[in-house]
Amino acid sequence: MNPKALIKRIVPNRVWQFGRSSWDGIQRIPGRVEATLHPWRRDSIQKLRALKDVHKGERCVIIGNGPSLNKTDIQKIRDEYSFGLNRIYLAWEEWGFTTSYFLSVNDLVIEQCAHEIMALPIPAFISWRAHRWLEPQDNLHFLYTTYTGPKFAKDVSKRVWEGATVTYTALQLAYHMGFSTVVLIGVDHSFSSKGKPNQTVESQGDDPNHFSPQYFGKGFRWQLPDLETSEVAYKMAHQAFLADGRQVLDATVGGKLQVFPKVDFDQYFGK
């Protein structure tokens, strides 16, 4: 038995979890200091605080990037508040409209698409970790996101846990803005590409995992999904919304995620 496993076996779980959380916090200190004091982040903190509860009691749609988007009548939500993730803008021309907000927290996506992100005409929320590839501008909001330290952030001007999926960060952002109902679409929670979770790979051809074959097309570097950690995060989001009398619904066509209550997209949004 390795030392870590032996310690976990001997030490009570609550003590183990407290120790691990404390160590994670200590390791984050350098990043937390910069994310608090850097002028770009300080500007973002003020902008994020100004967005607190600006949509209180309203409804929004978080649009994932799964192939199911191609089976979704997206025109039914063109007048809804919406969050678009990562390379969602590849669909905007075909849709004839943009999402209300844009979000990306994955370093590889931001690094390879920085010039596209900088050109977006809508409010954009980006991981502070990736600021080295960007320049500050009025529509950019830098989020202090981390890989470790599981939590659900009700105030995204502070630290935000990514939960292994940008969709979880979007749920925290939607909560911060005050939305009372969040509807998920395009969150297929299923990938044909297999391998070690979070491993970086390079696409060898068309992308079968997203709505467009060019999404992570040939030569694009991306990370394999960690669906197990994502489900842990989604359950935290589900409980946080319920505890505050809010709800997250899943209207993904054929989606595999089983955490949130399911609704039929066409019936829910009507004609």
Secondary structure as UniProt FT lines:
FT   HELIX           3..10
FT   HELIX           13..27
FT   HELIX           29..37
FT   HELIX           39..50
FT   TURN            51..57
FT   STRAND          59..63
FT   HELIX           67..71
FT   HELIX           74..77
FT   TURN            78..79
FT   STRAND          81..85
FT   TURN            86..87
FT   HELIX           88..91
FT   HELIX           92..95
FT   STRAND          101..104
FT   HELIX           107..118
FT   STRAND          124..127
FT   HELIX           128..133
FT   TURN            138..139
FT   STRAND          140..143
FT   STRAND          145..146
FT   TURN            156..157
FT   STRAND          160..161
FT   TURN            163..164
FT   HELIX           166..177
FT   STRAND          181..185
FT   TURN            197..198
FT   STRAND          200..202
FT   TURN            213..216
FT   TURN            218..219
FT   STRAND          221..223
FT   HELIX           227..243
FT   TURN            244..245
FT   STRAND          247..250
FT   TURN            253..254
FT   HELIX           265..269
//
